[in-house]
Amino acid sequence: MPPLDTKTRGRTSRGRLRALDAYLCRFERPLLERRDGPWAHAVFVDVGFGEHPWTTLESAQAFRALNPELAVVGVELDAERAQAAQVDADARTSFREGGFALPLRPDEPARLVRAMNLLRQGPPERVPEVHRTLAIYLLPSGLLVEGSADATGAVMSAHLLRRGTEPALPRREALLFHTDFSLGFAPMLFRDWLPRDLRRRVRPGEPIHDFFSAWSAAWQQARTAGHAHPPDAFREAALGLAARMEGVETDPWLLSQGYVVWRPKEGVCF
């Protein structure tokens, strides 16, 4: 079987994952702040930072507002990119060559692993294997975030996967969606930016199709009721979606900032 790792173009832009950072700082604050026992040395790992470590450094700045001593490890498959990033390394920030088998020391458990925009071209059937491989490095209750964002970060979706007490496949706890409205808004705007294993499953008979059908119906109803401005239509559609689908969160901050979180009690099962 071919290796899990595949070389990417590595192109990114400043601010591409800023919305994801904001979500994590607000809703995963205890995870980022925790410092007792093994958590004192638990790191944030950014997998596949690309040609420039901009998003790694931006996340480090955001997360250290909550935990000033947080250690950050940027991982990149391309040796030249990993070497070039050394200019930005410091006592709490390191950049290392590596892939999904993370180059972490035994005394460096992970509290948060992020793998964005890495699986878009790989075989979807191997996504669970990648999730399982990355989750091995997490402490119990640690979080794995895997998904895709467009080049500027205007549209983003991601799996939120939680490590349990056993090193098995992590629990698919939620799907996270975000838009900054610069491209307008319609639920199907997210279709091309779904995580790799869901992108071709938006078809009848699949749970993700049911989800988008309910969201589209709620959006159409919102527009019919006069909510044409994208942020207003988004908020009303999210509320309508929550009435149709179990597990859609309606936190006012989420809806005002362009986020939808789908967190069914049994997890996001496909």
C-alpha positions in Angstrom: 0.0 0.0 0.0 1.4 3.5 -0.9 2.4 5.8 2.0 -0.2 8.1 3.5 1.8 11.2 3.0 1.6 13.0 -0.4 3.5 16.2 -1.3 1.3 19.3 -1.6 1.8 22.5 -3.5 2.3 24.1 -0.1 0.8 27.4 -1.1 -1.0 29.3 1.6 -1.8 32.9 2.6 -1.7 34.9 5.7 -5.0 34.8 7.6 -6.2 31.7 5.8 -7.0 29.8 9.1 -7.7 32.9 11.3 -11.4 31.9 11.7 -10.4 28.4 12.8 -8.1 29.9 15.4 -10.8 32.2 16.7 -13.2 29.3 17.0 -10.7 27.2 18.9 -9.7 30.0 21.2 -13.4 30.5 22.2 -14.7 26.9 22.4 -11.5 24.9 23.1 -10.1 27.3 25.6 -9.8 24.7 28.4 -7.9 22.4 26.1 -5.5 25.2 25.1 -5.0 26.5 28.7 -4.6 23.2 30.5 -1.2 22.7 32.2 -1.6 20.0 34.8 0.3 16.8 34.7 1.2 15.7 31.1 -0.6 18.8 29.8 2.3 20.9 31.1 4.3 19.7 28.1 1.5 19.1 25.6 2.1 20.8 22.3 0.0 22.2 19.4 1.1 20.6 16.1 0.4 22.2 12.8 0.8 19.5 10.1 1.8 20.6 6.6 2.5 24.4 7.0 3.6 24.7 3.4 6.1 27.1 1.7 5.8 29.6 4.5 4.9 29.0 8.2 2.5 31.9 8.3 -0.5 30.0 9.6 1.6 28.2 12.2 2.9 31.5 13.6 -0.5 33.1 13.5 -2.0 30.2 15.5 0.9 30.3 18.0 0.2 34.0 18.6 -3.5 33.4 19.0 -3.2 30.4 21.3 -0.5 32.0 23.5 -2.9 34.7 24.4 -4.5 31.9 26.5 -1.4 29.9 27.3 1.8 32.0 27.0 4.1 28.9 27.5 2.4 26.8 24.8 4.9 24.9 22.7 4.1 24.8 19.0 5.5 22.4 16.4 5.2 23.0 12.7 5.6 19.9 10.6 6.3 19.8 6.9 7.0 16.9 4.5 9.2 18.9 2.3 12.7 19.1 3.7 13.6 22.5 2.1 10.4 24.1 3.5 11.1 22.7 6.9 14.7 24.1 6.8 13.6 27.5 5.5 11.2 27.9 8.4 14.0 27.6 10.9 14.5 31.4 10.7 11.1 31.7 12.5 11.9 29.1 15.2 12.4 30.1 18.9 12.4 28.6 22.3 8.7 27.7 22.1 8.3 27.2 18.4 10.0 24.5 16.3 9.7 23.4 12.7 10.5 19.8 11.7 10.5 17.7 8.6 7.9 15.0 8.8 4.5 13.7 7.7 1.5 12.1 9.4 3.8 10.0 11.5 4.6 13.1 13.5 8.2 13.8 14.5 7.4 14.3 18.2 9.6 13.3 21.1 8.2 10.9 23.8 7.9 13.9 26.2 5.9 15.9 23.7 2.3 14.7 23.7 -0.1 16.7 21.6 -3.2 18.6 22.9 -4.2 19.8 19.5 -3.3 18.6 16.0 -4.3 20.5 12.9 -4.1 19.1 9.4 -5.8 21.5 7.0 -5.7 21.3 3.2 -3.6 18.1 3.1 -6.0 15.4 2.0 -7.8 17.1 -0.9 -6.2 14.9 -3.5 -5.7 11.6 -1.7 -8.0 8.6 -1.8 -11.0 9.2 0.5 -11.1 5.7 1.8 -7.7 6.3 3.5 -8.9 9.3 5.5 -9.8 7.3 8.6 -6.3 5.8 8.6 -4.8 9.4 8.6 -7.1 10.3 11.4 -6.1 7.2 13.4 -2.4 7.9 12.8 -2.6 11.5 13.9 -4.8 10.8 17.0 -2.1 8.4 18.4 -0.1 11.5 19.4 -3.0 13.2 21.3 -3.6 13.0 25.0 -7.0 11.7 26.0 -9.6 14.4 25.2 -7.1 16.0 22.8 -8.5 17.4 19.5 -7.7 16.6 15.9 -8.9 19.2 13.3 -8.8 18.1 9.6 -10.5 19.8 6.7 -10.1 22.4 4.0 -10.3 26.1 3.5 -10.2 28.1 0.3 -7.1 30.2 -0.6 -8.1 33.2 1.4 -10.0 31.5 4.2 -13.4 32.8 3.0 -14.9 29.4 3.2 -13.8 26.6 5.5 -15.1 23.2 6.8 -13.4 20.7 9.1 -13.9 17.5 11.1 -13.5 17.9 14.8 -12.3 14.6 16.2 -11.8 13.8 19.9 -9.3 11.3 21.2 -10.8 9.0 23.8 -9.1 6.9 26.4 -8.2 4.2 23.9 -5.9 4.9 20.9 -8.5 3.7 18.4 -10.2 5.8 15.7 -11.0 9.1 17.3 -14.6 10.1 17.7 -16.0 12.3 14.9 -17.4 14.8 17.4 -18.6 17.5 15.0 -18.4 19.2 11.6 -17.4 22.9 11.6 -18.3 25.3 8.9 -17.3 29.0 8.5 -17.8 31.7 5.9 -16.8 35.4 6.1 -19.5 36.3 3.5 -17.1 37.7 1.0 -18.4 35.2 -1.5 -22.0 35.7 -0.4 -23.8 32.8 1.2 -25.6 29.6 0.1 -25.2 26.2 1.9 -23.8 24.6 -1.2 -20.9 27.1 -1.1 -19.3 24.6 1.3 -19.6 21.6 -0.9 -16.3 21.9 -2.7 -14.5 22.6 0.7 -15.9 19.7 2.6 -13.3 17.3 4.1 -12.0 14.8 1.6 -14.0 11.8 2.7 -17.3 13.8 2.5 -17.0 15.7 -0.7 -18.4 13.1 -3.1 -21.0 11.9 -0.6 -23.4 14.7 -1.0 -25.9 12.5 -2.8 -29.2 11.0 -1.9 -29.1 8.3 0.7 -26.1 9.8 2.5 -26.4 11.6 5.9 -24.3 14.6 4.6 -26.8 15.0 1.7 -29.7 15.0 4.2 -27.8 17.7 6.2 -27.3 19.9 3.2 -30.9 19.4 2.0 -32.2 20.6 5.3 -29.8 23.5 5.3 -30.8 24.5 1.8 -34.5 24.3 2.6 -33.9 26.5 5.7 -31.9 29.0 3.6 -34.7 29.2 0.9 -37.2 29.7 3.7 -35.1 32.5 5.2 -34.8 34.2 1.8 -38.5 33.9 1.2 -39.1 35.6 4.5 -37.0 38.6 3.4 -33.6 37.7 4.8 -31.6 38.4 1.6 -28.5 40.0 3.2 -25.9 37.1 3.5 -25.2 37.4 7.2 -29.0 37.6 8.0 -29.8 34.7 5.7 -27.0 32.7 7.3 -28.2 33.3 10.8 -31.9 32.5 10.0 -30.9 29.5 7.9 -28.8 28.1 10.8 -31.7 28.5 13.2 -34.0 26.8 10.6 -31.4 24.0 10.2 -31.3 23.5 14.0 -35.1 23.0 14.0 -34.7 20.3 11.3 -31.5 18.6 12.4 -30.4 17.4 15.8 -27.1 18.7 17.1 -26.9 22.0 15.2 -25.6 24.6 17.7 -27.2 28.0 18.0 -24.8 29.9 20.1 -25.3 33.6 19.2 -21.6 34.2 18.7 -21.3 31.4 16.3 -24.2 32.5 14.2 -23.2 36.2 14.2 -19.6 35.3 13.1 -20.5 32.9 10.3 -20.0 29.5 12.0 -22.2 26.5 11.9 -21.3 23.5 14.2 -23.1 20.2 13.8 -22.5 18.1 16.9 -25.0 15.1 17.0 -25.1 13.2 20.3 -23.9 10.0 18.6 -21.2 11.8 16.7 -21.0 12.6 13.0 -21.6 9.1 11.7 -21.2 8.1 8.0 
